[in-house]
Amino acid sequence: MESMFATLPDNVLDRVSTNFRSPDGKWIGLSGRARVIVYNTERVSPDDLPSDLRGFTDPEWEGRIGWPPTNGSFQAMVTAMRVTWGEEETRAWLEGIQANNPTIYPKNTPTVAAAGAGEIDIGFVNHYYLYRFLAEEGEEFGARNAHLDGGGPGAMILVAGAGVLDGAENSDNAIRFIEFLLSTVAQQYFAGQTYEYPLVEGVNVNRLLTPLDEINAPQVDMADLGDLEGTVDLLRDTGILP
């Protein structure tokens, strides 16, 4: 995929830290998304949650889990598992969750809605979806997020990024657009209006969010998450995807 992109100028790449951009300068992160556990506040306390994702294979979670296996961020998390845990342990985790009869959702939004409505007790999602529900429905919404304090793939920070196609006719304008998305104005918009993490130094994180330096995120290079095809093959092999 990276072979399709042109190398971005250094003055653009230098706006974010190296762990949030391509080591070859082909793409750059624009905003951060933390992986979290969304939980139903009536049936689950944060103290009930395991320290990392491994604990959800315990039979006590049977019939209580929701997940969106076709979702890109979920597949990125599983790819991070393969990178950090290895293929065998990742397969075992997927099979363990399958044994607990999870409810399948098409994406993050209905997973969070299901947690709020009590259809599930917990779900594996990105952090910012919850805050959209809270903004629309108020503090009475019946779900909250938890960051797994044991770290691992369930606490990783994903990024939304951008690049410029090699040979693009309007590459100069494309770079200007990326520069705008990395500007203080745009980064503050991501923080204030979409509840994502700004990646440019000096931009304030939304006060509702846990600061990045307080999340026990694994040290996974975004460039190592390129093998989504291998993840999809594994999800199919385990029967999670058709």
FIPAGU-857035 format. One line per 5 residues: number of its first residue (from 1); their letters; for each residue x negated, y, z of C-alpha. Coordinates in steps of 0.001 Angstrom, whole numbers, plus 500000, padded with zeros to 6 digits. Example, Ala and Ser with C-alpha at 12.3 -4.5 7.8 and 13.67 -1.06 7.14 Angstrom:
BEGIN
1) as) 487700/495500/507800 ~ 486330/498940/507140
//
This chain:
BEGIN
1) mesmf) 500000/500000/500000 ~ 497236/502493/500915 ~ 495735/502050/497452 ~ 498726/504010/496101 ~ 497785/507141/498068
6) atlpd) 495225/509867/497499 ~ 492782/510865/500224 ~ 494071/513798/502261 ~ 491846/516840/502914 ~ 489821/516812/506142
11) nvldr) 491479/520008/507369 ~ 494819/518157/507284 ~ 493556/514917/508812 ~ 491824/516718/511651 ~ 495150/517981/513011
16) vstnf) 495918/514668/514738 ~ 493770/512212/516669 ~ 492111/509362/514791 ~ 494413/506669/516215 ~ 497401/508322/514532
21) rspdg) 496008/508485/510990 ~ 494516/506273/508319 ~ 490810/505555/508818 ~ 490461/506064/505072 ~ 492345/509356/505099
26) kwigl) 495256/508008/503057 ~ 498088/508929/505443 ~ 498659/510925/508591 ~ 501068/510569/511496 ~ 503705/513285/511910
31) sgrar) 505545/512174/515044 ~ 505342/509423/517631 ~ 507957/506864/518631 ~ 507533/504851/521831 ~ 508788/501287/522042
36) vivyn) 511023/500884/525086 ~ 513563/498645/526741 ~ 517023/500202/526703 ~ 519084/498788/529568 ~ 522655/498933/530829
41) tervs) 522623/500935/534041 ~ 525461/499006/535706 ~ 523930/495573/535314 ~ 520185/496221/535261 ~ 517807/498203/537445
46) pddlp) 514344/499124/536140 ~ 512992/497029/539023 ~ 514678/493978/537471 ~ 512638/494250/534278 ~ 509498/492198/533680
51) sdlrg) 506198/494010/533338 ~ 505870/493135/529646 ~ 507783/491491/526819 ~ 506710/487976/527768 ~ 509124/488016/530711
56) ftdpe) 512196/488210/528504 ~ 511718/484604/527411 ~ 512718/483563/530956 ~ 516100/481748/530967 ~ 517510/484396/533326
61) wegri) 517834/486659/530253 ~ 519941/484192/528248 ~ 522850/485933/526560 ~ 521736/489355/527807 ~ 519392/490539/525030
66) gwppt) 520026/492520/521853 ~ 517547/492973/519021 ~ 517459/494236/515401 ~ 515122/491806/513563 ~ 515609/493453/510142
71) ngsfq) 514566/496867/511498 ~ 511177/498228/510417 ~ 510105/499390/513882 ~ 510959/496006/515371 ~ 508899/494318/512674
76) amvta) 506035/496733/513371 ~ 506188/495690/517032 ~ 506030/492020/516064 ~ 503080/492835/513799 ~ 501374/494418/516804
81) mrvtw) 502040/491202/518719 ~ 500296/489224/516009 ~ 497326/491614/516195 ~ 497038/491597/519998 ~ 498440/488209/521026
86) geeet) 497687/486111/517959 ~ 499997/484094/515730 ~ 500627/481213/518137 ~ 501719/483318/521101 ~ 503810/485599/518907
91) rawle) 505625/482596/517452 ~ 506194/481230/520953 ~ 507652/484579/522076 ~ 510009/484780/519107 ~ 511177/481221/519709
96) giqan) 511583/481960/523414 ~ 513814/484946/522722 ~ 515758/482890/520191 ~ 516340/480261/522885 ~ 517952/482982/525002
101) nptiy) 520626/483544/522318 ~ 520096/487244/521601 ~ 522783/489346/519939 ~ 521656/490569/516519 ~ 522139/494179/515413
106) pkntp) 521249/495773/512065 ~ 519179/498598/513575 ~ 518315/500558/516713 ~ 521413/502774/516941 ~ 523991/499979/517419
111) tvaaa) 521595/498214/519802 ~ 521522/501286/522058 ~ 525290/501700/521714 ~ 525765/498076/522756 ~ 523610/498576/525838
116) gagei) 525616/501656/526774 ~ 528908/499793/526309 ~ 527761/496772/528310 ~ 527804/494363/525366 ~ 524181/493547/526175
121) digfv) 522031/494128/529237 ~ 518828/495103/527411 ~ 517552/495802/523915 ~ 514219/496307/522152 ~ 514271/499760/520498
126) nhyyl) 512460/503062/519904 ~ 512841/505637/522650 ~ 514541/508545/520917 ~ 517866/506915/520027 ~ 518989/507017/523643
131) yrfla) 518600/510798/523827 ~ 520858/511263/520836 ~ 523601/509385/522688 ~ 522992/511382/525861 ~ 523209/514629/523880
136) eegee) 526533/513569/522343 ~ 528161/511695/525242 ~ 526535/513204/528329 ~ 524921/511688/531387 ~ 527813/509239/531720
141) fgarn) 526440/507196/528825 ~ 525759/503803/530362 ~ 522192/503126/529255 ~ 518696/504386/529938 ~ 515155/503651/528723
146) ahldg) 512329/501921/530536 ~ 508659/501874/529545 ~ 507110/498504/530370 ~ 504378/499222/532897 ~ 502410/496123/531931
151) ggpga) 501781/497606/528515 ~ 501392/495396/525475 ~ 503306/495595/522186 ~ 506540/496429/523997 ~ 505042/499747/525103
156) milva) 503240/500745/521939 ~ 503476/504096/520192 ~ 504477/503913/516529 ~ 504241/506852/514158 ~ 506219/508311/511299
161) gagvl) 503660/509316/508712 ~ 503177/510824/505284 ~ 500789/510605/502370 ~ 500487/511831/498780 ~ 500712/509434/495861
166) dgaen) 497496/509223/493895 ~ 497963/511084/490628 ~ 501086/512932/491762 ~ 501828/515903/489505 ~ 502621/518232/492417
171) sdnai) 499983/517042/494874 ~ 499119/520578/495986 ~ 502706/521230/496999 ~ 502908/517822/498654 ~ 499888/518672/500791
176) rfief) 501424/522036/501683 ~ 504571/520221/502802 ~ 502538/517875/505002 ~ 500745/520906/506434 ~ 504140/522404/507273
181) llstv) 505237/519171/508990 ~ 502077/519429/511098 ~ 502674/523084/511935 ~ 503636/524191/515426 ~ 507147/525082/514232
186) aqqyf) 507848/521672/512720 ~ 506172/519760/515539 ~ 508226/521666/518095 ~ 511335/520777/516087 ~ 510458/517069/516315
191) agqty) 509975/517479/520072 ~ 513032/519565/520784 ~ 515629/518332/518307 ~ 514775/514729/517416 ~ 513244/513742/520777
196) eyplv) 510074/512399/519161 ~ 506518/512912/520346 ~ 504602/515709/518602 ~ 501140/514586/517501 ~ 499490/517985/517149
201) egvnv) 497623/519200/520211 ~ 499197/522127/522023 ~ 502819/521340/521196 ~ 504953/520623/524255 ~ 506655/517263/524633
206) nrllt) 510397/517377/525325 ~ 510880/517613/529096 ~ 513219/514598/528989 ~ 510453/512286/527753 ~ 507764/510435/529636
211) pldei) 504442/512046/528664 ~ 502310/509893/526376 ~ 499457/509755/528865 ~ 501817/508142/531398 ~ 502758/505286/529060
216) napqv) 500620/502175/529306 ~ 500462/501790/525537 ~ 498165/499183/523960 ~ 495169/500329/521960 ~ 496379/499200/518548
221) dmadl) 495076/500926/515431 ~ 497999/501872/513180 ~ 495906/500708/510229 ~ 496044/497154/511639 ~ 499823/497030/511283
226) gdleg) 499824/496757/507503 ~ 500684/493055/507260 ~ 504459/493388/507473 ~ 504769/490682/504825 ~ 503135/488207/507198
231) tvdll) 505539/489272/509944 ~ 508569/488803/507694 ~ 507253/485342/506751 ~ 506972/484473/510453 ~ 510463/485758/511195
236) rdtgi) 511811/483638/508359 ~ 509824/480597/509420 ~ 511292/480818/512918 ~ 514811/481206/511519 ~ 515244/484735/512829
241) lp) 515557/486088/509285 ~ 517306/484101/506542
//
